[in-house]
Amino acid sequence: MLYITDNNTDPYWNLAAEEYLLKNFTQPIFRLWRNSSSIIIGQYQNAVAEIDMDYVKSNDIKVVRRLTGGGAVFHDLGNLNFTFIEPHTKSEEANAMFRRFTAPILEALNKLGVKAYLEGRNDLLIDGRKFSGNAMCISNKRVLQHGCMLFSASMNNLGAALKSRPEKFIGKAVQSNVSRVTNISSHLPQAMSVEEFQQYLGEYICARHTLAEPNSADSAIIPYKYTEEDLKAIGMLKETKYMLDSWNFGHSPAYSSHNIKKFPGGLLEFHFTVKKGSIDGLEIFGDYFFTKPTEEFTAAIIGTEHTEDALLAKLSEVNVSEYFSGVSKEELCEMFF
């Protein structure tokens, strides 16, 4: 089994590394890694509906879409993420895989005196509070299962960054479940830093694996360091996929949204639909004043990516005050989120 403990905390790079390891290796892999402040969303989620866009932008929190399903999670350096990658046994059901992959994590915690357990299909709890969600995907007869463990995460940032308004968004995207959460560090009999916990968990999992398969060819633990070829390929995947709005936001399922706000120049009510990451329908109502027809404005907006940067760029190309008296382009952009 290859054992990888990463020092890179760039979430774009780390999610690219997950895909690279899944699709380019044949050996079993166990990986421990951490991300700087970021929101990691499930493959089939509507990114915009899951987050507080203003908070995320003002606090430089990155939004990255992962390969696996499930809900959105907040990462910071107080979290520890673990990944198992192994050959996929077609007869093994998802529930059984979640139990198998999370068992060593729970054992390691219980050995520290933390009474952790699995509840439902993929949630790890302590005293009824969730500290880890898990997700998986299968590719080319390989299964990747990873989980994010809250160790000493900022609960304030977690709550604020994921504070969404799902009632505004209608579609088939998977929505995150709101759960009572807790940090592992709050339940430890003896204090540990997240770095100490990472070292402990890595050593425990490796020792357990060796004992579980003493006569197997895969029982050897091989600490793995990325080659120059690995680093180049992961960096390329990061730049061509995981850093792009087209993946992180444009990959969201089709959805519709609405917003209404009173401005000094009148009331504005926006109803719009988004497909493949771009606005493909827009209706505007209200008692606002204008000198140019609204239909001309909506025609200019159709086809624009549903991201703040793209919309601000498009709004800079038109004289917003001619369509909506007393409303700035920044205020108008906010109507789309």
C-alpha positions as YAML, in Angstrom:
chain: A
units: angstrom
residues:
- id: 1
  name: MET
  ca: [0.00, 0.00, 0.00]
- id: 2
  name: LEU
  ca: [1.29, 3.43, -0.90]
- id: 3
  name: TYR
  ca: [1.15, 5.90, 1.98]
- id: 4
  name: ILE
  ca: [1.02, 9.58, 1.03]
- id: 5
  name: THR
  ca: [1.03, 12.42, 3.53]
- id: 6
  name: ASP
  ca: [0.76, 15.74, 1.73]
- id: 7
  name: ASN
  ca: [2.08, 19.12, 2.82]
- id: 8
  name: ASN
  ca: [0.44, 21.05, -0.01]
- id: 9
  name: THR
  ca: [-2.65, 22.85, 1.33]
- id: 10
  name: ASP
  ca: [-3.87, 24.30, -1.99]
- id: 11
  name: PRO
  ca: [-7.41, 22.89, -2.43]
- id: 12
  name: TYR
  ca: [-7.23, 23.11, -6.24]
- id: 13
  name: TRP
  ca: [-4.04, 21.04, -6.21]
- id: 14
  name: ASN
  ca: [-5.32, 18.54, -3.66]
- id: 15
  name: LEU
  ca: [-8.50, 17.77, -5.57]
- id: 16
  name: ALA
  ca: [-6.50, 17.42, -8.78]
- id: 17
  name: ALA
  ca: [-4.19, 14.99, -6.95]
- id: 18
  name: GLU
  ca: [-7.20, 12.89, -5.92]
- id: 19
  name: GLU
  ca: [-8.25, 12.42, -9.54]
- id: 20
  name: TYR
  ca: [-4.69, 11.79, -10.69]
- id: 21
  name: LEU
  ca: [-4.06, 9.11, -8.06]
- id: 22
  name: LEU
  ca: [-7.38, 7.41, -8.79]
- id: 23
  name: LYS
  ca: [-6.87, 7.23, -12.55]
- id: 24
  name: ASN
  ca: [-3.12, 6.66, -12.89]
- id: 25
  name: PHE
  ca: [-2.10, 4.17, -10.18]
- id: 26
  name: THR
  ca: [-2.86, 0.49, -9.66]
- id: 27
  name: GLN
  ca: [-1.62, 0.02, -6.07]
- id: 28
  name: PRO
  ca: [-3.82, 0.55, -3.00]
- id: 29
  name: ILE
  ca: [-3.30, 4.07, -1.62]
- id: 30
  name: PHE
  ca: [-3.86, 5.72, 1.75]
- id: 31
  name: ARG
  ca: [-3.50, 9.50, 1.78]
- id: 32
  name: LEU
  ca: [-3.69, 12.22, 4.46]
- id: 33
  name: TRP
  ca: [-4.01, 15.85, 3.41]
- id: 34
  name: ARG
  ca: [-5.28, 19.27, 4.51]
- id: 35
  name: ASN
  ca: [-6.71, 22.27, 2.69]
- id: 36
  name: SER
  ca: [-6.53, 25.97, 3.37]
- id: 37
  name: SER
  ca: [-9.91, 27.71, 3.75]
- id: 38
  name: SER
  ca: [-12.22, 26.36, 1.07]
- id: 39
  name: ILE
  ca: [-15.62, 24.92, 0.33]
- id: 40
  name: ILE
  ca: [-15.54, 21.55, -1.38]
- id: 41
  name: ILE
  ca: [-18.80, 20.79, -3.15]
- id: 42
  name: GLY
  ca: [-20.16, 17.47, -4.36]
- id: 43
  name: GLN
  ca: [-20.08, 16.61, -8.03]
- id: 44
  name: TYR
  ca: [-23.81, 17.08, -8.57]
- id: 45
  name: GLN
  ca: [-24.43, 20.18, -6.46]
- id: 46
  name: ASN
  ca: [-25.39, 23.70, -7.45]
- id: 47
  name: ALA
  ca: [-22.34, 25.60, -6.19]
- id: 48
  name: VAL
  ca: [-24.05, 28.99, -5.99]
- id: 49
  name: ALA
  ca: [-26.93, 27.66, -3.88]
- id: 50
  name: GLU
  ca: [-24.61, 26.11, -1.30]
- id: 51
  name: ILE
  ca: [-22.53, 29.10, -0.29]
- id: 52
  name: ASP
  ca: [-22.67, 32.68, 0.92]
- id: 53
  name: MET
  ca: [-20.99, 34.32, -2.07]
- id: 54
  name: ASP
  ca: [-20.25, 37.61, -0.32]
- id: 55
  name: TYR
  ca: [-18.66, 35.91, 2.68]
- id: 56
  name: VAL
  ca: [-16.67, 33.51, 0.53]
- id: 57
  name: LYS
  ca: [-15.26, 36.30, -1.63]
- id: 58
  name: SER
  ca: [-14.44, 38.72, 1.20]
- id: 59
  name: ASN
  ca: [-12.65, 35.99, 3.16]
- id: 60
  name: ASP
  ca: [-10.77, 34.53, 0.17]
- id: 61
  name: ILE
  ca: [-12.40, 31.12, 0.55]
- id: 62
  name: LYS
  ca: [-11.94, 28.99, -2.56]
- id: 63
  name: VAL
  ca: [-14.80, 26.93, -3.99]
- id: 64
  name: VAL
  ca: [-13.78, 23.63, -5.59]
- id: 65
  name: ARG
  ca: [-15.91, 20.84, -7.04]
- id: 66
  name: ARG
  ca: [-14.80, 17.27, -6.29]
- id: 67
  name: LEU
  ca: [-15.30, 14.01, -8.20]
- id: 68
  name: THR
  ca: [-17.38, 12.37, -5.48]
- id: 69
  name: GLY
  ca: [-21.03, 12.91, -4.57]
- id: 70
  name: GLY
  ca: [-22.56, 14.12, -1.32]
- id: 71
  name: GLY
  ca: [-22.88, 17.58, 0.15]
- id: 72
  name: ALA
  ca: [-20.72, 20.67, 0.54]
- id: 73
  name: VAL
  ca: [-18.11, 20.75, 3.30]
- id: 74
  name: PHE
  ca: [-15.95, 23.51, 4.72]
- id: 75
  name: HIS
  ca: [-12.20, 22.88, 4.88]
- id: 76
  name: ASP
  ca: [-9.50, 24.77, 6.74]
- id: 77
  name: LEU
  ca: [-6.18, 23.86, 8.31]
- id: 78
  name: GLY
  ca: [-8.06, 22.58, 11.36]
- id: 79
  name: ASN
  ca: [-9.48, 19.75, 9.25]
- id: 80
  name: LEU
  ca: [-7.74, 16.51, 8.33]
- id: 81
  name: ASN
  ca: [-8.78, 14.66, 5.18]
- id: 82
  name: PHE
  ca: [-8.18, 10.98, 4.50]
- id: 83
  name: THR
  ca: [-8.41, 9.04, 1.25]
- id: 84
  name: PHE
  ca: [-8.47, 5.32, 0.48]
- id: 85
  name: ILE
  ca: [-8.05, 4.14, -3.12]
- id: 86
  name: GLU
  ca: [-8.32, 0.43, -3.87]
- id: 87
  name: PRO
  ca: [-9.43, -1.99, -6.59]
- id: 88
  name: HIS
  ca: [-13.21, -2.09, -6.77]
- id: 89
  name: THR
  ca: [-15.00, -5.33, -5.98]
- id: 90
  name: LYS
  ca: [-18.20, -5.20, -8.02]
- id: 91
  name: SER
  ca: [-20.14, -7.35, -5.57]
- id: 92
  name: GLU
  ca: [-19.45, -5.01, -2.62]
- id: 93
  name: GLU
  ca: [-22.28, -2.52, -2.06]
- id: 94
  name: ALA
  ca: [-21.68, 1.15, -1.23]
- id: 95
  name: ASN
  ca: [-22.86, 0.79, 2.38]
- id: 96
  name: ALA
  ca: [-20.40, -2.05, 2.96]
- id: 97
  name: MET
  ca: [-17.56, 0.00, 1.47]
- id: 98
  name: PHE
  ca: [-18.33, 2.97, 3.71]
- id: 99
  name: ARG
  ca: [-18.28, 0.68, 6.77]
- id: 100
  name: ARG
  ca: [-15.01, -0.96, 5.69]
- id: 101
  name: PHE
  ca: [-13.14, 2.24, 4.91]
- id: 102
  name: THR
  ca: [-14.31, 4.15, 7.99]
- id: 103
  name: ALA
  ca: [-13.68, 1.26, 10.42]
- id: 104
  name: PRO
  ca: [-9.93, 1.96, 10.88]
- id: 105
  name: ILE
  ca: [-10.63, 5.69, 11.42]
- id: 106
  name: LEU
  ca: [-13.12, 4.87, 14.16]
- id: 107
  name: GLU
  ca: [-10.77, 2.33, 15.72]
- id: 108
  name: ALA
  ca: [-7.96, 4.89, 15.84]
- id: 109
  name: LEU
  ca: [-10.20, 7.45, 17.53]
- id: 110
  name: ASN
  ca: [-11.57, 4.99, 20.05]
- id: 111
  name: LYS
  ca: [-8.02, 3.99, 20.96]
- id: 112
  name: LEU
  ca: [-7.43, 7.65, 21.87]
- id: 113
  name: GLY
  ca: [-10.47, 7.55, 24.13]
- id: 114
  name: VAL
  ca: [-12.89, 9.23, 21.72]
- id: 115
  name: LYS
  ca: [-16.15, 7.31, 21.39]
- id: 116
  name: ALA
  ca: [-16.72, 7.76, 17.68]
- id: 117
  name: TYR
  ca: [-19.16, 5.75, 15.59]
- id: 118
  name: LEU
  ca: [-20.75, 5.43, 12.17]
- id: 119
  name: GLU
  ca: [-24.37, 6.49, 11.80]
- id: 120
  name: GLY
  ca: [-26.47, 6.11, 8.69]
- id: 121
  name: ARG
  ca: [-24.49, 5.32, 5.59]
- id: 122
  name: ASN
  ca: [-21.52, 7.67, 5.68]
- id: 123
  name: ASP
  ca: [-21.50, 10.02, 8.70]
- id: 124
  name: LEU
  ca: [-19.09, 9.70, 11.62]
- id: 125
  name: LEU
  ca: [-20.38, 11.03, 14.94]
- id: 126
  name: ILE
  ca: [-19.30, 11.75, 18.51]
- id: 127
  name: ASP
  ca: [-22.06, 12.17, 21.12]
- id: 128
  name: GLY
  ca: [-24.64, 12.60, 18.39]
- id: 129
  name: ARG
  ca: [-22.68, 15.31, 16.56]
- id: 130
  name: LYS
  ca: [-21.12, 14.88, 13.15]
- id: 131
  name: PHE
  ca: [-17.37, 15.30, 12.74]
- id: 132
  name: SER
  ca: [-16.88, 13.64, 9.37]
- id: 133
  name: GLY
  ca: [-18.79, 13.08, 6.16]
- id: 134
  name: ASN
  ca: [-17.58, 10.57, 3.58]
- id: 135
  name: ALA
  ca: [-18.05, 10.21, -0.16]
- id: 136
  name: MET
  ca: [-16.87, 7.90, -2.91]
- id: 137
  name: CYS
  ca: [-16.59, 7.40, -6.64]
- id: 138
  name: ILE
  ca: [-15.59, 4.53, -8.91]
- id: 139
  name: SER
  ca: [-13.45, 4.86, -12.01]
- id: 140
  name: ASN
  ca: [-11.79, 2.22, -14.17]
- id: 141
  name: LYS
  ca: [-12.38, -0.57, -11.64]
- id: 142
  name: ARG
  ca: [-10.92, 1.54, -8.82]
- id: 143
  name: VAL
  ca: [-12.81, 3.00, -5.86]
- id: 144
  name: LEU
  ca: [-11.88, 6.23, -4.12]
- id: 145
  name: GLN
  ca: [-13.40, 6.96, -0.72]
- id: 146
  name: HIS
  ca: [-12.47, 10.07, 1.19]
- id: 147
  name: GLY
  ca: [-13.62, 11.89, 4.29]
- id: 148
  name: CYS
  ca: [-13.11, 15.29, 5.90]
- id: 149
  name: MET
  ca: [-12.62, 15.22, 9.68]
- id: 150
  name: LEU
  ca: [-13.28, 18.31, 11.77]
- id: 151
  name: PHE
  ca: [-10.40, 18.39, 14.23]
- id: 152
  name: SER
  ca: [-10.01, 22.03, 15.28]
- id: 153
  name: ALA
  ca: [-11.88, 23.78, 12.47]
- id: 154
  name: SER
  ca: [-13.28, 27.30, 12.73]
- id: 155
  name: MET
  ca: [-16.98, 26.77, 13.45]
- id: 156
  name: ASN
  ca: [-17.74, 30.44, 12.78]
- id: 157
  name: ASN
  ca: [-16.28, 30.28, 9.28]
- id: 158
  name: LEU
  ca: [-17.94, 26.93, 8.65]
- id: 159
  name: GLY
  ca: [-21.40, 28.27, 9.50]
- id: 160
  name: ALA
  ca: [-20.99, 31.57, 7.67]
- id: 161
  name: ALA
  ca: [-19.43, 30.21, 4.48]
- id: 162
  name: LEU
  ca: [-22.09, 27.52, 4.03]
- id: 163
  name: LYS
  ca: [-24.97, 29.82, 4.92]
- id: 164
  name: SER
  ca: [-26.96, 29.58, 1.72]
- id: 165
  name: ARG
  ca: [-30.47, 30.52, 0.63]
- id: 166
  name: PRO
  ca: [-31.70, 27.25, -0.92]
- id: 167
  name: GLU
  ca: [-35.27, 28.57, -1.16]
- id: 168
  name: LYS
  ca: [-34.06, 30.84, -3.98]
- id: 169
  name: PHE
  ca: [-32.85, 27.97, -6.13]
- id: 170
  name: ILE
  ca: [-35.03, 25.36, -7.79]
- id: 171
  name: GLY
  ca: [-33.51, 22.40, -9.58]
- id: 172
  name: LYS
  ca: [-32.37, 18.80, -9.33]
- id: 173
  name: ALA
  ca: [-29.04, 19.48, -7.64]
- id: 174
  name: VAL
  ca: [-28.15, 17.57, -4.49]
- id: 175
  name: GLN
  ca: [-28.57, 19.81, -1.45]
- id: 176
  name: SER
  ca: [-26.40, 19.57, 1.66]
- id: 177
  name: ASN
  ca: [-27.93, 18.41, 4.92]
- id: 178
  name: VAL
  ca: [-27.48, 20.74, 7.88]
- id: 179
  name: SER
  ca: [-26.07, 18.78, 10.81]
- id: 180
  name: ARG
  ca: [-24.95, 19.48, 14.34]
- id: 181
  name: VAL
  ca: [-21.17, 19.28, 14.15]
- id: 182
  name: THR
  ca: [-18.24, 19.01, 16.53]
- id: 183
  name: ASN
  ca: [-14.45, 19.07, 16.54]
- id: 184
  name: ILE
  ca: [-12.51, 15.93, 17.50]
- id: 185
  name: SER
  ca: [-10.16, 18.03, 19.64]
- id: 186
  name: SER
  ca: [-13.05, 18.87, 22.00]
- id: 187
  name: HIS
  ca: [-13.36, 15.18, 22.94]
- id: 188
  name: LEU
  ca: [-9.74, 14.14, 23.39]
- id: 189
  name: PRO
  ca: [-8.71, 13.10, 26.93]
- id: 190
  name: GLN
  ca: [-5.29, 14.62, 26.20]
- id: 191
  name: ALA
  ca: [-4.68, 17.60, 23.96]
- id: 192
  name: MET
  ca: [-3.15, 17.09, 20.51]
- id: 193
  name: SER
  ca: [-2.42, 19.41, 17.63]
- id: 194
  name: VAL
  ca: [-3.83, 18.59, 14.21]
- id: 195
  name: GLU
  ca: [-0.28, 17.81, 13.05]
- id: 196
  name: GLU
  ca: [0.19, 15.34, 15.93]
- id: 197
  name: PHE
  ca: [-3.16, 13.77, 15.13]
- id: 198
  name: GLN
  ca: [-2.21, 13.40, 11.49]
- id: 199
  name: GLN
  ca: [1.01, 11.61, 12.42]
- id: 200
  name: TYR
  ca: [-0.82, 9.36, 14.88]
- id: 201
  name: LEU
  ca: [-3.54, 8.43, 12.42]
- id: 202
  name: GLY
  ca: [-1.06, 7.69, 9.63]
- id: 203
  name: GLU
  ca: [1.01, 5.42, 11.86]
- id: 204
  name: TYR
  ca: [-2.10, 3.66, 13.18]
- id: 205
  name: ILE
  ca: [-3.60, 2.96, 9.74]
- id: 206
  name: CYS
  ca: [-0.28, 1.70, 8.35]
- id: 207
  name: ALA
  ca: [0.29, -0.61, 11.33]
- id: 208
  name: ARG
  ca: [-3.27, -1.91, 11.14]
- id: 209
  name: HIS
  ca: [-2.96, -2.63, 7.43]
- id: 210
  name: THR
  ca: [0.26, -4.59, 7.94]
- id: 211
  name: LEU
  ca: [-1.28, -6.68, 10.72]
- id: 212
  name: ALA
  ca: [-4.47, -7.32, 8.76]
- id: 213
  name: GLU
  ca: [-2.61, -8.74, 5.75]
- id: 214
  name: PRO
  ca: [0.69, -10.14, 7.09]
- id: 215
  name: ASN
  ca: [1.20, -12.57, 4.21]
- id: 216
  name: SER
  ca: [-0.15, -10.43, 1.40]
- id: 217
  name: ALA
  ca: [1.95, -8.86, -1.31]
- id: 218
  name: ASP
  ca: [0.08, -5.63, -0.61]
- id: 219
  name: SER
  ca: [0.88, -5.66, 3.12]
- id: 220
  name: ALA
  ca: [4.07, -3.63, 2.70]
- id: 221
  name: ILE
  ca: [3.69, 0.08, 3.45]
- id: 222
  name: ILE
  ca: [5.54, 2.23, 0.93]
- id: 223
  name: PRO
  ca: [5.81, 5.95, 1.78]
- id: 224
  name: TYR
  ca: [5.33, 7.59, -1.59]
- id: 225
  name: LYS
  ca: [6.83, 10.86, -2.78]
- id: 226
  name: TYR
  ca: [5.51, 12.40, -5.98]
- id: 227
  name: THR
  ca: [7.85, 12.25, -8.96]
- id: 228
  name: GLU
  ca: [8.51, 15.21, -11.20]
- id: 229
  name: GLU
  ca: [6.17, 13.60, -13.71]
- id: 230
  name: ASP
  ca: [3.44, 13.30, -11.06]
- id: 231
  name: LEU
  ca: [3.82, 16.93, -10.00]
- id: 232
  name: LYS
  ca: [3.69, 18.16, -13.57]
- id: 233
  name: ALA
  ca: [0.56, 16.12, -14.38]
- id: 234
  name: ILE
  ca: [-1.24, 17.18, -11.18]
- id: 235
  name: GLY
  ca: [-0.33, 20.82, -11.80]
- id: 236
  name: MET
  ca: [-1.68, 20.61, -15.34]
- id: 237
  name: LEU
  ca: [-4.95, 19.03, -14.13]
- id: 238
  name: LYS
  ca: [-5.26, 21.76, -11.51]
- id: 239
  name: GLU
  ca: [-4.87, 24.53, -14.10]
- id: 240
  name: THR
  ca: [-7.03, 23.01, -16.82]
- id: 241
  name: LYS
  ca: [-9.87, 21.76, -14.63]
- id: 242
  name: TYR
  ca: [-9.96, 22.40, -10.90]
- id: 243
  name: MET
  ca: [-9.17, 26.13, -10.99]
- id: 244
  name: LEU
  ca: [-11.75, 26.85, -13.69]
- id: 245
  name: ASP
  ca: [-15.18, 28.36, -13.03]
- id: 246
  name: SER
  ca: [-16.47, 26.12, -15.81]
- id: 247
  name: TRP
  ca: [-15.79, 23.10, -13.54]
- id: 248
  name: ASN
  ca: [-16.51, 24.58, -10.14]
- id: 249
  name: PHE
  ca: [-19.63, 26.56, -11.08]
- id: 250
  name: GLY
  ca: [-20.50, 25.75, -14.68]
- id: 251
  name: HIS
  ca: [-20.75, 22.04, -13.90]
- id: 252
  name: SER
  ca: [-23.80, 22.68, -11.71]
- id: 253
  name: PRO
  ca: [-27.06, 21.07, -12.88]
- id: 254
  name: ALA
  ca: [-29.64, 23.32, -14.52]
- id: 255
  name: TYR
  ca: [-31.52, 25.48, -12.03]
- id: 256
  name: SER
  ca: [-33.75, 28.53, -11.76]
- id: 257
  name: SER
  ca: [-33.53, 31.36, -9.26]
- id: 258
  name: HIS
  ca: [-35.17, 34.63, -8.31]
- id: 259
  name: ASN
  ca: [-34.37, 37.78, -6.37]
- id: 260
  name: ILE
  ca: [-36.30, 40.89, -5.41]
- id: 261
  name: LYS
  ca: [-34.97, 44.15, -3.99]
- id: 262
  name: LYS
  ca: [-36.11, 47.72, -3.46]
- id: 263
  name: PHE
  ca: [-33.79, 50.43, -4.81]
- id: 264
  name: PRO
  ca: [-34.17, 54.24, -4.60]
- id: 265
  name: GLY
  ca: [-35.21, 54.17, -8.26]
- id: 266
  name: GLY
  ca: [-37.84, 51.47, -7.78]
- id: 267
  name: LEU
  ca: [-38.48, 47.79, -7.15]
- id: 268
  name: LEU
  ca: [-36.59, 45.15, -9.16]
- id: 269
  name: GLU
  ca: [-37.60, 41.49, -9.42]
- id: 270
  name: PHE
  ca: [-35.35, 39.05, -11.33]
- id: 271
  name: HIS
  ca: [-36.31, 35.52, -12.42]
- id: 272
  name: PHE
  ca: [-33.66, 33.59, -14.35]
- id: 273
  name: THR
  ca: [-32.60, 30.11, -15.37]
- id: 274
  name: VAL
  ca: [-29.09, 28.70, -15.69]
- id: 275
  name: LYS
  ca: [-27.99, 25.78, -17.87]
- id: 276
  name: LYS
  ca: [-24.44, 24.51, -18.28]
- id: 277
  name: GLY
  ca: [-23.27, 27.35, -16.08]
- id: 278
  name: SER
  ca: [-24.70, 30.17, -18.23]
- id: 279
  name: ILE
  ca: [-27.85, 32.28, -17.97]
- id: 280
  name: ASP
  ca: [-30.27, 31.08, -20.64]
- id: 281
  name: GLY
  ca: [-33.44, 32.80, -19.52]
- id: 282
  name: LEU
  ca: [-34.18, 36.11, -17.75]
- id: 283
  name: GLU
  ca: [-37.39, 37.94, -16.89]
- id: 284
  name: ILE
  ca: [-37.43, 41.27, -15.04]
- id: 285
  name: PHE
  ca: [-40.40, 42.92, -13.32]
- id: 286
  name: GLY
  ca: [-40.82, 46.03, -11.16]
- id: 287
  name: ASP
  ca: [-41.73, 49.70, -11.01]
- id: 288
  name: TYR
  ca: [-38.28, 50.97, -11.93]
- id: 289
  name: PHE
  ca: [-37.55, 53.84, -14.32]
- id: 290
  name: PHE
  ca: [-35.71, 53.38, -17.62]
- id: 291
  name: THR
  ca: [-34.82, 55.10, -20.88]
- id: 292
  name: LYS
  ca: [-34.03, 51.93, -22.85]
- id: 293
  name: PRO
  ca: [-36.22, 48.79, -23.17]
- id: 294
  name: THR
  ca: [-35.63, 45.99, -20.68]
- id: 295
  name: GLU
  ca: [-35.82, 43.40, -23.49]
- id: 296
  name: GLU
  ca: [-32.63, 44.89, -24.91]
- id: 297
  name: PHE
  ca: [-30.89, 44.40, -21.57]
- id: 298
  name: THR
  ca: [-32.05, 40.80, -21.11]
- id: 299
  name: ALA
  ca: [-30.90, 39.91, -24.62]
- id: 300
  name: ALA
  ca: [-27.42, 41.20, -23.74]
- id: 301
  name: ILE
  ca: [-27.27, 39.12, -20.55]
- id: 302
  name: ILE
  ca: [-28.44, 35.81, -22.04]
- id: 303
  name: GLY
  ca: [-25.47, 33.50, -22.54]
- id: 304
  name: THR
  ca: [-23.31, 35.06, -19.80]
- id: 305
  name: GLU
  ca: [-21.67, 32.69, -17.31]
- id: 306
  name: HIS
  ca: [-23.37, 32.72, -13.93]
- id: 307
  name: THR
  ca: [-20.31, 33.97, -12.08]
- id: 308
  name: GLU
  ca: [-19.72, 37.35, -10.51]
- id: 309
  name: ASP
  ca: [-16.68, 38.13, -12.66]
- id: 310
  name: ALA
  ca: [-18.44, 37.26, -15.92]
- id: 311
  name: LEU
  ca: [-21.56, 39.25, -15.06]
- id: 312
  name: LEU
  ca: [-19.63, 42.31, -13.93]
- id: 313
  name: ALA
  ca: [-17.65, 42.20, -17.17]
- id: 314
  name: LYS
  ca: [-20.86, 42.00, -19.20]
- id: 315
  name: LEU
  ca: [-22.53, 44.79, -17.19]
- id: 316
  name: SER
  ca: [-19.49, 47.00, -17.84]
- id: 317
  name: GLU
  ca: [-20.27, 46.78, -21.56]
- id: 318
  name: VAL
  ca: [-23.69, 48.41, -21.17]
- id: 319
  name: ASN
  ca: [-24.90, 51.65, -19.60]
- id: 320
  name: VAL
  ca: [-26.80, 50.16, -16.68]
- id: 321
  name: SER
  ca: [-28.40, 53.48, -15.65]
- id: 322
  name: GLU
  ca: [-30.24, 53.65, -18.99]
- id: 323
  name: TYR
  ca: [-32.05, 50.40, -18.18]
- id: 324
  name: PHE
  ca: [-32.41, 50.79, -14.40]
- id: 325
  name: SER
  ca: [-32.29, 54.36, -13.13]
- id: 326
  name: GLY
  ca: [-30.29, 54.81, -9.93]
- id: 327
  name: VAL
  ca: [-28.88, 51.26, -9.85]
- id: 328
  name: SER
  ca: [-25.15, 50.56, -10.15]
- id: 329
  name: LYS
  ca: [-23.66, 47.63, -12.05]
- id: 330
  name: GLU
  ca: [-22.46, 46.15, -8.74]
- id: 331
  name: GLU
  ca: [-25.95, 46.33, -7.26]
- id: 332
  name: LEU
  ca: [-27.42, 44.82, -10.40]
- id: 333
  name: CYS
  ca: [-24.90, 41.98, -10.31]
- id: 334
  name: GLU
  ca: [-26.04, 41.12, -6.78]
- id: 335
  name: MET
  ca: [-29.52, 40.44, -8.15]
- id: 336
  name: PHE
  ca: [-28.17, 37.29, -9.79]
- id: 337
  name: PHE
  ca: [-26.99, 35.75, -6.49]
...
